[in-house]
Amino acid sequence: MKENSKLTSLISPATKQFVREAWKAQINAPWDFIHSCVYARWPYLYISLGRQDHPVARFLKPIFQVWQKFIPHRKPQNVVSPSPDQATGTIADLYHGKALPLNQVKDLVMVNEPINLPDLEQVIPYAQARAIIQQNPDHILLVKCPCRMSKKDPCLPLDVCMVIGEPFAELVFQHYPSRARWITQEEACRILDREDARGRVHHAFFSQMMLGRFFGICNCCSCCCSAISAQRKGTPMLASSGYVAQIDQGICIACNECEVYCQFGALQMINGAKAVDDELCMGCGVCVSKCAQSAISLRLEPSKGVPLQINHLLEEARQYN
């Protein structure tokens, strides 16, 4: 009993909270539970290995392949079984992002009440990891981007990612205080404005390893971001915002500025006019802010999914409860 007390005293309060939340989320199959704890405790190492940037990645890859093939993974019971077109059989089933225009991502960081949106199948059309359940959503930790940290010559600045709400933010801070700092919601909005001006794409990230929930926001560039790179190579790790860009040809002067900033290669010149490839467009809105002529806007496109409008979702939840 004394030894158990000593062990308990060595575990940080944030780790205990994460373990409790993992148990409540019914991630109690041993391997799934270990997977979640490893990801939450060592995210920089985990992502570096996943990107194949870490020196030992090539030695560990065969072990991971065997593990994925032979170790059974039990999905949490509160996850609705996916339709056949949702399950991809790739890492996208476990870890993925939702593109957000600037106004919607600001709404997300300004939430001032506990969030309990357990299943957002329409908004986040993935087999797993599609809940927004948080205590203290105003707890925002600005961290150095794991994708950029794993590159030899990354884009700057490095501190462009935000871990939001509990039990996530305090856990990361306790283990990586030199790579993170607490920020206010207002400062978070200023950083989002700063990164938007740089042409970065805002993504709300969800992970099965983070209890199947939304846990943070990244401001991404195609040269560093693992998810954008995977998306462009055919692994569907990113969900559209639910919008697509549209160009007013009567205003557009074909200056090409929008194409320079598009992270998904969705803008191109056809017969002397700028055109949008709806299939590639993620509706992030970067091109809208970069058009000096105001010739680009976003339009709702039902085939691309449902927007993540957090204020509307919270209002619906209040009415339902």
N, C-alpha and C positions, 0 to 999 in steps of 0.2 A: 504493500500500500504506500509505503514511504517512497519507494522507487517510482511509482506511478505519479506521486505528487511532484517529485523532482522533475520528471519528464514533462508534466503539464506546465510547470513553471518556466521551462525552457521554450515553450511554444508561445509565440507572440499573440496578443489579443486579436490582431487582424487575421492571423492564420486560423485561430480557433473559430472566428466568425465565418471565414470562408468555408471551413470544414463543415460547420453547422448548416450553412446555406446549401452546400453540395449535398448533404444528407437529405435536407428537406426537398431539394430538387430531384431526389431519388437517383442521384448518380452514386449508387452504392455497390454496383458491380465492381469488383476489385480493380480490374485493369482500367476501366473508365474513370474510376475515382483517382487512381494514380496518375493517369494521363492529365486530368484536370489540375491536380496539385503540381505536377511538374511544369505545365504551361504557365500557371499562375505564379509560381515561385521563380522560374528561370526563363522569362519571355524572350530576353535578348539571345540567350544561347539557343533556345528552341527555334526562333525565327532564323537565326544565322545558320543553323543546321538544315532547316527546311529549304533555305535558299541555296544550299550547297556552297556557302561562302566560308564556313568554318573549316579549318585544316583537317579535322577528324571526320568530316561529313561523309567522305567516300568510304571510310571504314565502317561507319555505323549504318549506312544505307541498306546493306543486305539484312542487318538485324531488324531494322524497321519493317522491311518488306515481309520477313517471316512473321513478325509480330502481328502485322495487319492481316495476314492470311490465316493464321491459325488461332489467334486469341479472339474469342467471341466478345463482341461489344454490344451491350444491352442499351437500347435507347431509353431515356427517361419516360416514365409512364404518362407524363402530361404533354408529350409531343404527339400531335395527330399524325397518323400514318400518311406518308406522302403519296400523292398521285404518281403514276409511272413517269410523268414528264418532269417531276421535281427531283427525284433521286438521280444524281449524276455519276455516282461511284467514284468521285474525286474528292479532294480536300475541300472543295466548295460546299459539300454537304455539311462540313463541320465548322468552317471558318469562311466568312464572306462579309461583304460590305454593301451598303445601300447608298447610292449617290444622292446628294442633297444640294439643291440650290442654296445660295447664301442665306436667304430669309428663313428657310426652314431649319437649317442647321443652327442658326441663332436662337430660334424658338426652342430647340432641343436643349441648348445649354442654359437657357433662362428658366427652366422649370423649377418651381419652388415648393413642390409637394411630393410626397412619396408616390412612386409610379407602380401600378400593378396592371400591366397589360400582358397577360400570360401567353397568348397565342395570336400572332399577327400574320396568319397564313396569306391573306390577300396582299398585305403590304410587303412582307418579306417572304417571297415564294420559294422557300427552301425546305428540304426535308426536316432539318433540325435547326436549332439556334435562331429563334424568331420571336423571342419575348423581350419586353422591356419591363423589368422588375427591379426597382431600386429604392433603397433607403438613402436619404441625404443626397439627392441628385445635384445639390449645390456644392458638393465636395468635388472639386475639379483639380486634377493633378496634371500639370504640363510636363511631359516627358520627352526625352530625346528619342527620336524615331528609331525603332529597332532595324527597320530596313536600311535607313541611311547609315546607321552605326556599323552595319555589317559590310558596307562598301568601302573600298580604298579611297575613292575620290567622290564623296557624296555631294549632293546639293546642300546648300546652306540656307537658312539656319537648320540646326539639328532638332531643336526643340519645337516640333510642330504637331505632336500628337497629344491627345488629352484622354486621360482615364477618368471616367465620370461615375460618381455614385459609389455606394457601398454594397457589397463587401470588397470592391475592387481597388478603389483609390488608396485607401490606407495600407492595404497589403503590399501594393507596388512601392509606395513611399517608404515603408519600413525596410524593405530589402534593397532599394535603389535610391537612397537620399541624395547621392551625388549626381544623379541623372534626372532629378525631378524636383519640382517646386509647386507649392500650392498657389492657385490663382483664384481670383474672384470671377463671378459670372460676367461682370462687365469687362474684365481684362480678357476673358475668353473670347468675347465678341470682338474686341480690338484685334486679337491675334487672328481671328477668322477673317476680318477685313484685310489685315496685312497679307495673309496668304492668298486671299482671293485676288488681291491686286497683283500678286506674282503669277496668277494663272493656275493656282493649285486647285485640285478637285477635292471637295469635302465629302468624306464617306463616314457613315455611321457603321461601326463594325460590330458584328455578332459572332460569338464563338461557342460551340458546344463545350469546349474546355473551360469556358467562363460561365458555367452553369446554364448553357443554352440561351444566353441573354446578350443584349446590347451592353457593351462595356466601355466604349470609347469612340472618339472621333479622330480621324487622321486627315491631314491636308496633303494630298498626294500628287506626285509627279511621275510620269511614265518612266523616267530614267532610273528612279530609285524604288518605286513601289512594287512589291512582290505581287500584289493582287492585280494591279493594272497590267503588269507583264504577263501574268497567267491568263488574264482575260483576253489579251491581244493574241495569245498563242492558242486559244480555244478552250481553256478551262473556265467555266462560267462562275467566277468568284465574286462578281459584282452584279447587283440588281440595279436596273434603271430607276431614276427618280420618279418615273411615271410620266415624264414630259419628253418632248423632242424639240430640237431647235428648228425654227422656220425663218426663212430669209425673205425680206421684202425686196424683190428684184428692182423695184422702182427707186429704191434708196441706195442699195448696195453699189459701191464703186469698185468692187473686186480688188481691194487693196491687199488682201491675203493675210491681214493681221489675225483674223479669227482662226485660220488654218494653222498658223504658227503656234497658237496657244492650245489648240485642241489636243487633249491627251489621248484620245481614242482613234484618231485618224478618220473622223466622221465627216470632215469638211473637205471638199475638193472642187477644182475648177472643171466645169463641163461646158464645152462650146462657148467659152468666154464668160460664163456666169458661175457664180459660186453656188454649190449645191450641197445638201445635207444627205448623208447616207443614214436613213432612219434606223437601219439594223445595227449600225455601229454606234449611233448617238446614244449616250447615257443620260441626256437631259440634265447635265451638271450645271449649266448656265455660265460657264467660264467665257464662252464666246460672246454671250450677251453683253457682259461688262467690258469686253475688249473691243467692241465695235464702236468706233468714234461717230459713225453715222446713225447709230441706233436702228440699224436695219435688221437686227436679229432679236427674236423674242422666243419664249418657250410656250408651247401649246400642249395641253393634255393629250395623251395618246393612250387610250384604254388597253391597247395590245401590249404596251410596255409596262403595265402594272399600275398599282395604286400608290400615290404619293404618301410619304411619311409626314403627315401633318400632325405633329404631336399635340397641339392644342385641341384640335378636333377630336382626336382619339381620347384624350383625357375627359373632354366634355361628354362624349358618348359613354365612357366608363362611369362617370358620375350619375348620369341619367339611368343607366342600367342597374347601378347599385342603390 
